[in-house]
Amino acid sequence: MLVKWAEAAEEQVYGVFRAVDSVSERNQWKVIRAFQKHRVSDYHFNGSTGYGYNDRGREVLDLVYADVFGAQAALVRPHFVSGTHTIGCALFGLLRPGDELLYITGRPYDTLHKVIGKPGDGTGSLQDFGIRYAEAPLAVDGSVDWEAVESRMTERTKVVGIQRSRGYDWRSSYSVAQIGEMVKRVKALKPDVFVFVDNCYGEFTEEAEPTEVGVDLIAGSLIKNPGGGLAPTGGYVAGTKEAVELTAYRLTAPGIGGEVGATLGTLRAMFQGLFLSPHLVGQALKGSVFASAMFENLGFETNPRWDEPRTDLIQAVRFAESGQLIAFVQGIQRAAAVDAHVVPEPWDMPGYEHPVIMAAGTFMQGGSLELSADAPIREPYIAYMQGGLTYSHVKYGVLNALSTLAERELIVIKPYTT
């Protein structure tokens, strides 16, 4: 029964698939040109040990990333343990006691709440170090509320934060063009402020990146888009030389920065993962488009809809109750090549404020460029699916998720009729 629905959905989204392929192709060429410019060779894949002085492969990888992202400098390291750690290093690098961080895209992703912290919480959070925090709630339509931004910006505002992806919100992710407009308006209000963008899930979904439209610093995880499914760990920052250097001082120590750090055999995977990333991001995007069309055609509300522009990997699907949401995530897990026999259950995951259920049958632990799904167990009941190293795998996952819902009599799937 689902096969006919799937065939109809693929015919429906054919034009969108072609547009995704075009973006993927141009980003692939951009990456190849950066490799060629810096004469990437086999010897760059050799790792270093100890202090990691004069690790030419590490140095060239930084240069390649800077070129790919249209930035002055980049820092790409296996020593960033996650996207949250990378963002934390960036914020601690840019901010000093007495400064203020202002997020203009509403409340940031759940895992950053503990990084921001509370005054005197004793955890070493930003606010524990005397760095003030403010946020401007979004307008009803999900756009930046500029009146709220102006009212919250002060003389102490040092960093303006933007979250490109939707996170756990029912809103559209922001395009690079929209971020460029945000930069112009922020700099008009306070020219000396750093504009920081959490770029997680957004890399290579468009032909340009936020650093090409005036953003001072972006950060992301290598087990998401730019790691290409091969990088075993790590993160990156890219932006102005000043912002990248300040982040490097936080990752290691002042005076050391990015000059050290043994790469321990990770460079080949990071280079090759970056090379594959534009294509794999395209595969994941096509999977998200297919998922949106399938669920929308079967009566569910999706965000983005199948024919809307995309600037991150995440596909949100709204369910009527928690049982449907849990069944969806468990159905995605059933489609995995790794740990398909595992049944995910909601649990109190570190860094999150509500119980979270995660489907993560991935080769790299937590690798969300691979097919995965997660959701906080709270109203409204929204599941967030992302990734997929091949379109076929995402399609299989969507069909498994719908089958799981039907088997448990949580939905009724009628025969497809034209």
ZANUDO-883587 format. One record per atom (N, C-alpha, C): residue in one letter; y, x, z. Coordinates in steps of 0.001 Angstrom, whole numbers, plus 500000, padded with zeros to 6 digits. Atoms other than C-alpha are relative to their C-alpha. Last residue first. Example, Ala and Ser with C-alpha at 12.3 -4.5 7.8 and 13.67 -1.06 7.14 Angstrom:
S498810499180499940;S498940513670507140;S501090499230500730;A498810500890500000;A495500512300507800;A501200500900500000;
END
This chain:
T498792499617500719;T509323494788491928;T501023498875500049;T499791500833501194;T506755493964494583;T501309500423499367;Y498786499766500787;Y505353496338497187;Y500029499064498809;P500264499371501305;P502727494867499508;P501293500125499190;K500471500943501000;K504178494070502951;K499686500732498689;I499658499500501335;I504427496646505698;I499382499064498980;V500854500617501015;V504504495012509131;V500469500489498640;I499319500496501181;I505909497113511946;I498973499333499098;L498594499949499628;L504865497944515508;L500910499613498841;E499427501334500152;E501306496854514843;E501446499929500505;R499728500473498635;R499986500177516179;R500682498632500005;E501269500045499272;E498406500912512802;E500185499426501403;A500756501177500446;A501693499989511065;A498687499846500781;L499299501204499567;L503801502438513076;L499220498734499640;T500153500066498545;T501224505177512554;T500676498753500565;S501367500458499731;S501106504460508825;S499750499839501494;L500037501428500286;L504894504741508649;L498611499424500256;A499203500681498976;A504802508124510382;A499974498492499794;N500760500015498749;N501958509339508184;N500744499249501096;L501080500972500175;L503819508316505019;L499136499904501248;V499403501334500000;V506940510129506217;V498917498933499875;G499591500335498641;G504928513244507080;G500579498598500099;Y501225500276499238;Y503196513321503702;Y500349499587501425;K500503501287500502;K506570513075501967;K498753499586500774;V499135501031499424;V507879515879504161;V499517498617499570;H500319500132498576;H504869518029503287;H500866498923500647;S501264500714499849;S505238517371499572;S499635499796501462;Y499738501433500107;Y508892518395499714;Y498726499201500235;T500263500551501333;T507852521819500912;T500309498510500026;L500012498846500896;L509131523906503824;L499649499605498571;G501102500173500937;G510092520696505600;G500012501128499000;G500834498914500490;G513109520313507821;G498891499560499069;Q499383498926500758;Q514614517552509876;Q498932500951499463;M500986499206500734;M513845514205511460;M500729501085499235;Y499349499038500878;Y516075512664514108;Y498924500887499382;A500794498791500226;A514824509525515820;A500712500868498977;I499815499326501282;I517275506949517145;I499133501252499958;Y501214499224500229;Y516586504437519902;Y500022500605498590;P500861500626500995;P520075503292520878;P498836500928499633;E499435500918500991;E519387503575523735;E501282500579499413;R498857500737499490;R517667506484525401;R500487499067498901;I500460501360499705;I514501508496524963;I501129499272500717;P499863500315498581;P516091511534523347;P499546498559500231;A499138501105499597;A514648512131519902;A500109499951501508;D499786500093498564;D512838514772517940;D500947498853500301;A499224501190499643;A511366515432514543;A500158499976501507;S499993500275498574;S509873518409512748;S500828498745500238;L499973501430499705;L509026519600509272;L499871499770501498;E501296500623500242;E509825523313509096;E500080498529500405;L500004500091501455;L513472524341508929;L498643499466499552;S499608501309500517;S513252523305512578;S500447500029498545;G499397499759501309;G511219526288513732;G500373498701499308;G498663500575500051;G510644525479517402;G500694500136498662;Q499754500911498898;Q507692527860517568;Q501446499507499979;M499094499320499081;M507315529394514126;M500358499010501110;F500521498635499953;F504244528077512285;F500847500863500921;T499366498982500840;T505309524525513104;T499332501360500153;G501198499306500483;G503697521350514401;G500402501083499023;A499706498614500375;A506854520427516270;A498712500725499634;A501103499636500889;A507137516726516927;A500304501380499451;M499855499112501149;M509492516398519874;M498685500143499246;I501290499865500670;I510021513748522525;I500212500810498734;V499972499782501444;V512984514143524866;V498567500061499494;P501315499613500533;P513567512869528387;P500056500067498478;H500930501123499987;H517326512706529002;H498624500508499574;E499645500870498892;E519949515338529900;E499111498769500105;Y499730501360500440;Y518606518166527758;Y500190499084501202;G498802500063500825;G518844521900528405;G500363498612499531;P498836499247499523;P515281522279529683;P501165499928499010;M499899498696500636;M512990519496528366;M501241500734500499;D498688499493499594;D512256516600530691;D500147501436499526;W500004499175498793;W509322515102528807;W501415500514500269;P498666499691499458;P508524512441526194;P499888500849501260;E499555501028499067;E504993512757524768;E501411500368500483;P498779499759499215;P503700514689521771;P500336498807500879;V499231501246499943;V500055514110520752;V501252500237500852;V499207500153498783;V498428517395519666;V500800498703499920;H500809500711498997;H495707517177517002;H500767499740501293;A499996501416500353;A498182518081514236;A499238499168501029;D499973500884498818;D498709521377516049;D500090498526499645;V500229499304498730;V499568523329512879;V500108498988501133;A501116499096500276;A499301521790509400;A499581500736501269;A499797498554499948;A501444518909510620;A498760500766499558;A499955499457501361;A501084515294509430;A500094501516499966;R501316500192500627;R499950513973512816;R499935500611498601;Q500886498959499484;Q503130515425514336;Q498618499925499347;I499581498750500639;I505246513200512069;I499098501144500460;G500497500039501373;G503213510211513265;G500400501236499214;Q501426499647499948;Q503862511162516892;Q499379499973498613;V500086498570499724;V507600511140516183;V498543500450500044;F499484499248501145;F507415507715514525;F499826501503500225;A501028500032501039;A505176506291517270;A500432500778498767;I501071499083499589;I507655507423519933;I498914500053498941;L499481498631500085;L510565505734518126;L498897501015500319;Q499906499636501413;Q508615502531517587;Q500440501446499838;G501359499860500522;G507639502380521245;G499986500388498539;S500492498637499779;S511232503087522335;S498600500207499443;E500412499745498616;E512627499916520781;E499305501355500091;A499658501120499130;A514420498597517702;A499660500259501455;F501121500888499700;F514446501845515768;F500422498935501007;R499820500813498797;R517296503751514102;R498828499030500154;V500562501333500222;V516426506526511652;V500113499232501308;A500116500867498833;A518415509767511468;A499466498637499584;Q500086501400500383;Q517844512368508779;Q499776499169501255;I500514501005499075;I518998515872509603;I500058498592499415;L501374500391500290;L519181518642507043;L499577498704500668;D500944499403499057;D522955519083506959;D498616499447499684;T499544498647499696;T525769518534504469;T499275500558501215;R500638499346498861;R524498515439502738;R500563501397500180;P499956498532500001;P526346513031500431;P499389500562501275;E498774499441499435;E525158509391500556;E499970501523499959;D499084499619501074;D522516507980498183;D501320500557500515;W500631499113500982;W519578507877500615;W500984500511498947;R500796500781500935;R521612506520503505;R499571500907498851;P499313500673501089;P522765509125505995;P499055499116499194;N498732499280500095;N521990507739508467;N499703501484499787;T500080498541500083;T519224505161508261;T501392500601499892;E498665499439500194;E518847501507509279;E499892501517500047;F499417499226498902;F515319500219508827;F501404500471499633;G499215500786499075;G514213497382506538;G500628500737501159;L500887500768499114;L511343498818504551;L500752499332501145;N500641501043500794;N513632499913501714;N499073499127500837;E498993501006500335;E515774501783504230;E499366498846499230;F499734500795498801;F512746503563505663;F501040498907499725;M501192500729499546;M511539504708502255;M500318499103501188;A500279501086500947;A514978505624500887;A498815499164500462;S498962501012499864;S515908507612503990;S499726498815499085;A500217500705498741;A512599509470503994;A501010498871500166;F501166500875500161;F512972510357500306;F499771499179501263;V499571501067500901;V516482511726500889;V498867498991499806;S499151500903499222;S515225513696503888;S500487498827499152;G500844500753499082;G512388515188501834;G500797499006500823;K500660501021500807;K514818516145499093;K499069499157500862;L499021501038500319;L516932517905501693;L499368498895499168;A499801500829498809;A513902519793503034;A500985498862499723;Q501223500771499784;Q512974521046499571;Q500154499046501182;G500055501052501021;G516572522085498915;G498763499130500142;V499036501010499564;V516664523966502217;V500023498839498997;L500661500779498956;L513495525716501083;L500927498937500573;H501038500855500579;H515088526830497814;H499375499098501060;P499394501044500838;P518283528105499439;P498974499039499404;S499322501101499319;S516292529817502230;S500626498962499074;L500671501275500248;L513861531896500193;L500813498791500471;F500222500164501439;F516080535001499958;F499401498624499682;L498695500322500583;L517231534572503565;L499868499767498498;G499674501363499603;G513593534461504666;G501334499547499439;Q500733500897500891;Q512848537575502632;Q500264498537500353;F499523499875501383;F515583539552504362;F499321498974499096;M498640500532500030;M514727538216507820;M500615500108498608;A500033501465499918;A510980538655507319;A501399499416499934;R500564500516501247;R511416542242506136;R500020498468499996;L499042500022501102;L513790542999509013;L499431499424498708;T499617501364500376;T511593541958511943;T500798499930498699;G500841500568501049;G509671545212512426;G500364498604499539;L501420500167499657;L511166546181515765;L499185499239498960;T500418501193500736;T514852545549515014;T498488499788500016;A501199499734500799;A516105547949517671;A499508498711499352;G500899501151499994;G519601547044518809;G498825500238499084;V501359499732499533;V522598549340518560;V499181498718499905;E500419498674500437;E525951549528516757;E498579500345500419;G501079500092500980;G526526545776516994;G499467501331499531;G499926500985501067;G528567545890520190;G498788500004499091;I501280499847500705;I528360549104522175;I499954499053498810;G500142498609500411;G531890549586523524;G498705500278499259;P498777499426500579;P531746546297525388;P499811501491499708;A499032499620498974;A528103545311525997;A501249500536499317;T500455498753499381;T525181543772524087;T500935500350501149;L501446499903500167;L525480540143522961;L499464501249500672;R500640500884499031;R528972539810524449;R498480500089499897;Y499791499439498665;Y530316542847522659;Y499349499141501078;A500930498880499844;A528756541563519435;A500134500636501374;T501325500573499745;T530636538274519832;T498972501100500234;L499951500537498648;L533938540128520132;L498667499367500390;E500062498876499059;E533046542144517024;E500017499510501448;V501379499490499989;V532276538993515038;V499853501138500999;A500853500979499332;A535583537391516005;A498556500472500089;E499674500092498580;E537626540479515154;E499042499073500733;K500493498802499327;K535887541147511847;K500244499921501501;T499063498892500040;T536481537562510752;T499417501196500753;G498597500405499935;G533494535323510230;G500931501178499860;A499249499450501129;A529723535403510496;A501426499494500099;V498610500452500046;V527342534884513398;V500644500649498790;Y498959499266500717;Y523579535091513206;Y501361499416500352;G498837500809500330;G520436534131515072;G501016500849499270;G498697499422500329;G516991535412515881;G501080498991499695;T499041500323498946;T513292534570515875;T501366500453499520;P500726500442498814;P510178534894513702;P500893499602501164;A499431499258498869;A512151534934510430;A499343499503501288;L500704498727499782;L509758533491507838;L500538500779501192;G501362500230499536;G510621529787507521;G499213501258500293;G500930500274501088;G513658530625505395;G498562499800500424;G501199499190499787;G515520532223508280;G498910499732498995;P499918498698500672;P518788530839506888;P498802500909500231;N499863499798501454;N517931527168507535;N499925501442499522;K499544501148500784;K516578526984511100;K500218500510498569;I501177500867500136;I514472529565512907;I500416498631499458;L500875499558501080;L517259532013512075;L498686499228499957;S501303499497499570;S519744530104514221;S499156500401498800;G501195500776500308;G523418529542513518;G498747500729500433;A501216499509499355;A526964530612514246;A498832499105499620;I501097500959500024;I530278530326512437;I498799500636500678;L501339499585499598;L533511532181513188;L499039498834499874;D500019498634499473;D537130532184512040;D498604500488500332;V500599499967498663;V536927529096509796;V499884501451500457;G499083499632498932;G539356529395506866;G499442500012501402;V498847500906499965;V537628527545504034;V500850500243501246;E499275499902501259;E535056530151502962;E501219499079499965;T499214498766499978;T533840530619506534;T500787500208498710;P498722500168499283;P532780526952506485;P500878501244500041;E500226500016498560;E530145527597503774;E501352499930500723;A499100499164499206;A530227526816500051;A499651499853501471;E499802498736500711;E527661525515497528;E500930500955500741;E498931500087500985;E526439522818499891;E500161501359499333;T500046501390500435;T523230522337501896;T501114499690499008;F500524500180501356;F522950526130501952;F499801498542499594;E499988498910500981;E523508526442505720;E499303499604498700;G499118500225501138;G524123523134507506;G499911501030498894;Y500527501007500935;Y521255522803509998;Y500835499855498734;C501432500290499994;C523152524887512594;C499668498796499125;N500450500220501374;N526722525740511553;N498521499647499903;D501458499974499836;D528326525409514993;D499418499585498659;V500871501062500508;V531868526035513825;V498547500304500340;F501427499680499961;F534570528021515642;F499189498808499507;V500772501186500358;V538290527906514926;V498542500420499865;F501233499746500744;F540094530637516865;F499355498654499676;V501269500460499442;V543649529651517849;V498842500474499126;D500766498882499451;D546656531775516895;D498653499592500570;P500466499008500972;P548206529237514494;P499082501083500562;K500033498779499190;K548396526344516975;K499426501133499142;L499655500308498612;L549242522888515573;L500105501264500841;A498616500467500014;A549331523987511934;A500480499678501414;K499141498818500086;K546173526023512572;K501484499611499926;V500046499286498721;V544387522869513752;V500956501186499985;R499261500781499016;R545534520841510744;R500022500686501361;K498579500047500339;K544503523468508222;K500804499278501073;V499423498678499744;V541173524104509944;V501504499983499737;M499864499854498545;M540334520395510019;M500674501324500345;E498833500790499609;E541053520159506283;E500237500074501505;G498816499297500475;G538608523009505646;G501283499266500363;I499741498946499019;I536034521256507823;I501224500802499595;Q499431500633498813;Q536323518184505612;Q500335501036501072;A498634500423500339;A535799520313502506;A500683499348501199;V499168498798499954;V532789522004504114;V501447499644499665;S500073499156501185;S531287518580504705;S500889501221500185;Y498733499712500673;Y530922517130508175;Y499793500932498813;S499628498603499811;S527723515478509354;S501252500270499171;S500267499093501107;S527782511709509290;S500307501429500424;R498835499746500845;R527618509822512547;R499583500897498856;W500137500820501203;W524992508296514804;W501290500122499190;D499030501078500185;D525032511124517321;D499714499251498705;Y500633501248499582;Y522202513328518594;Y500991498834499925;G500610499878498688;G523392516355516628;G499244498734500344;R499841501223499216;R525435515116513657;R499451500135501409;S501105500941500070;S525790518599512197;S500244498796500897;R500164500485501372;R529050520450511668;R498949498903499917;Q501443500073500247;Q529947520784515335;Q499790499366498635;I500405501044500942;I533555521938515536;I498486500048499875;G501393500080500425;G535045523973518383;G499744498790499114;V500267501377500395;V538680524924518797;V498600499955499415;V501041500253500991;V539054528174520712;V499892498503499756;K500277498734500696;K542070529535522595;K498979499809498881;T501079500198500966;T543661526385524018;T499827501257499154;R501182499203499653;R545766527656526917;R498867499876498977;E499691498586500221;E549056526457525464;E498788500877500257;T499000499448499093;T547527522995525310;T500302501446499632;M499750498586500256;M545586520802522870;M501142500498500885;R500842499157499156;R544487517523524451;R500217501494499778;S499715500263498585;S547221515211523159;S499220500925500925;E498644499525499655;E547125516768519699;E500301499809501479;V499995498535500066;V543349516305519452;V501360500535500450;A500693499503498809;A543512512689520651;A500001501523500038;E499119500295498868;E546134511879518023;E499380500520501300;W498987498954499897;W543997513689515481;W501024499725501089;D498855500765499509;D540922511532516062;D501137500984500272;V499244499379498913;V538391513420513953;V501200499132500348;S499085498937500413;S536237511101511842;S500723500570501216;G500639498688499948;G533208509180513060;G500873501145499556;D500713499730501257;D534466505750511939;D499348501374499960;V501100500956500155;V535347504719515506;V499181500293498750;A499557501342500341;A537448507851515973;A498780499106499763;L499809500335501403;L535806510837517601;L500566498596499844;P501007500922500540;P536331511801521204;P500317499655498552;A499334501156500581;A538534514858521760;A498933499077499440;E500558500493501259;E536960517402524084;E500793498784499560;A499523501333500342;A538266519611526853;A499339499583498695;Y500637500689501126;Y536958522667528638;Y500615498626499808;R499869501445499992;R538631525225530875;R499367499394498745;I499598500406501345;I537363528750531259;I500011498480499958;G498592500365500056;G537344529753534910;G500519499700498617;F499172498809500168;F534088531689534843;F501481499657499837;D500213499211498789;D532132528731536250;D500833501278499967;Q499079500507498982;Q533713526711533442;Q499824500722501334;L498611499761500377;L532037528884530826;L500959499547501101;S499544500778501151;S528712528818532635;S501451500350499675;G499443499087500998;G527628531615534975;G500409499288498737;T501008499643501001;T525305529291536882;T500497501045499010;G500820498872499581;G527284528998540111;G498966500461499001;D501408500419499939;D528556525498539360;D499046501140500354;G500678499616498770;G532070526497540369;G498541499621500082;P499332498990499166;P533791524564537593;P499205500265501282;K498976500608499156;K531198522662535526;K500660501088500839;G500132500094498555;G528959523759532685;G501119499245500694;I498630500352499604;I529963524709529140;I500073499852501515;V499207498810500319;V526630526485528635;V501461499761500408;K500193499067498895;K524892523618530457;K500742501310499753;H499364500537498797;H526382521068528044;H499870500961501175;L498776499265499671;L525534523234525048;L500653499519501292;T500328498705499397;T521905522038524910;T501239500826500341;D500422500035498597;D523037518436524429;D499785501378500630;Y501458500154499869;Y524933518953521167;Y499552500244501443;P500921499175500796;P528712518754521455;P498539499721500336;R500867499258499101;R530754515816522790;R499001500814499191;G500707500726498955;G533358514757520286;G499138500915500845;T500983500890500634;T534248516560517085;T499172499269501046;I499289501103500645;I537484518178518340;I499058499027499304;Y500854500518501083;Y535880520480520898;Y500680498779499407;L499795501393500361;L538602522270522886;L499082499636498845;L500797500381501163;L537798525502524718;L500213498515499752;E500576501338500121;E540519526670527108;E499233499866498691;D499930500601501336;D541562530080528339;D499361498619500020;G498679500593500186;G542130530869532029;G500201499398498623;P499594500874498898;P539166533231532201;P501443499528499839;R499786499244498768;R538571534681528710;R500382499032501116;L499223500585498909;L537188533157525499;L500082500912501215;L498643500351500421;L536102534658522174;L500897499582501151;G499309498879500619;G533017536550523314;G501453499697499701;F499662499048498939;F531886533855525752;F500738501211499431;L498960500598499168;L532103531336522911;L500419500932501137;A498756500137500752;A530222533505520417;A501121499474500892;C499422498658500162;C527564534550522912;C501344499928499279;G499507499563498698;G526984530901523844;G500643501374499929;I498723500694499788;I526729529922520176;I500605500415501332;T499049499444500960;T524035532564519658;T501376499375500180;H499629498670499523;H522216531535522837;H501047500620499077;T499162500185498817;T522287527881521753;T500465501338500559;G498671500386500442;G520985528803518303;G500959499838501168;S499948501373500497;S518096530618519892;S501395499732499465;V501283500666499764;V516931533993521233;V499965498569499479;F499567501369499705;F519696536099519704;F498732499163500140;H499730500037498564;H518064539539519938;H500674498695500429;P501120500674499343;P516498539142516482;P500240499818501493;R500827499269499046;R519951539963515143;R498815499188500493;V501290500687500140;V522336539118512333;V498981500759500842;L500888499374499019;L526006540014512952;L498707499187499993;A501083500826499462;A528390539234510120;A499183500829500974;A501048499276499278;A531687540504508749;A498937499015500465;Q499657498585499887;Q534622539589506507;Q498859500812500609;A499350499590498756;A533050536276505522;A500351501480499967;G498591499840500330;G532118534569502252;G500838500414501188;F499208501010499301;F528830533362503731;F501501500149499749;V500542501328500284;V526629535200501230;V500878498910500604;D499707500368501383;D528843538282501412;D499539498578499690;A498553500155500125;A528785538478505205;A500380499567498588;Y499612501278499401;Y525040537838505235;Y501500499764499847;V500482501054500894;V524453540725502815;V500409498632500529;L499127500025501173;L526624543064504869;L499608498889499031;D498692500522499590;D524809542212508110;D500932499865498799;L500199501437499807;L521454542739506368;L501302499336500446;V499921500628501318;V522741546110505170;V499789498493500110;E498620499939500475;E523450547243508728;E500172499293498656;R499213500936499194;R520072546078510014;R501436499953499508;G500401501347500392;G518306547881507158;G500794498940500747;R499314500354501240;R520324551022507802;R499612498600499523;D500991500867500646;D519279551253511437;D500646499457498725;N500077499710501439;N521594554123512364;N498878499232499300;Y498853499393500676;Y520935553795516107;Y499704500186498513;G499786500537501338;G518162551400517125;G501227500552499304;Y498644500511500144;Y518460552167520824;Y500252499354498639;G499056499448499035;G514714552456521168;G501374499371499883;T500451500124498614;T512924551444517985;T501100500528500927;S499636498872499150;S513857550792514372;S499496499720501411;G499307500273498750;G512438548575511674;G500356501269500744;N500589499261498876;N511598549384508080;N500814499742501260;F500840500903499211;F512691546621505692;F499338500697501183;H499171500776499084;H515636548608504346;H499169499094500902;Y499805499237498760;Y513131551101502920;Y500906499286500984;D501131500127499079;D511996548472500416;D500248500733501316;S501216499299500418;S515388548325498772;S498929499875501075;V501108500183499061;V518521546160498988;V498742500621499406;R501142499177500412;R521154547590496710;R498856499956501007;H500229499036498930;H524154546062498508;H498706500792499815;K498766499281499704;K525439544283495400;K499759501099501029;Q499786498986501039;Q521902543331494357;Q501226500854500305;F501049498983499880;F521106541545497605;F500252501136499010;A499667499225498794;A524464539742497451;A498962501095500243;R498879499101500326;R523780538707493841;R500412500846501203;I500515498889500803;I520375537336494861;I501119500987499672;V500750499106499117;V521937535231497625;V499492501213499224;K499037499345499111;K524525533729495281;K499298501002500919;W499351498937500766;W521867533010492657;W500985500774500873;Q500996498952500227;Q519818531071495200;Q500619501167499245;N500086499215498769;N522928529165496280;N498970501117499874;R498788499191499898;R523495528105492685;R500023500837501276;E500011498952501016;E519899526944492294;E501207500916500118;S500983498993499592;S519848525005495555;S499995501187499043;V499409499247498889;V523042523171494616;V499070501128500434;S498871499250500544;S521553522158491249;S500670500844501083;D500518498821500699;D518234521154492818;D501127500866499449;V500445499049498973;V520037518834495230;V499495501276499346;A498790499418499424;A521831517144492306;A499661501026501078;R499447499062500987;R518535516638490499;R501259500668500538;F500834498793500014;F516975515102493617;F500560501038499033;V499603499229498823;V519900512674493892;V499201501295500056;G498701499377500271;G519262511494490322;G500489500846501160;Y500143498919500979;Y515565510894491020;Y501328500722499743;V499197498849499560;V516211508902494210;V500008501144498989;Q498672500389499522;Q515080505447492989;Q500892501218500255;E499239500384501187;E512126506765491014;E501453499703500374;E499758498772500771;E510923508551494136;E500738499707498696;A498926499229499353;A511393505397496215;A500315501251499202;A498729500675500283;A509338503312493778;A501168500782500593;E499697499805501415;E506471505795493893;E501334499371499631;A499580498617500198;A506598505853497688;A500371500268498548;W498670499855499434;W506503502053497993;W500546501405499751;K499081500698500909;K503549501974495607;K501437500084500504;V499870499196501219;V501727504620497653;V500987499356499030;L498837499131499916;L502438502771500907;L500225500809498734;M498789500816500000;M500000500000500000;M501269500855500000;
END
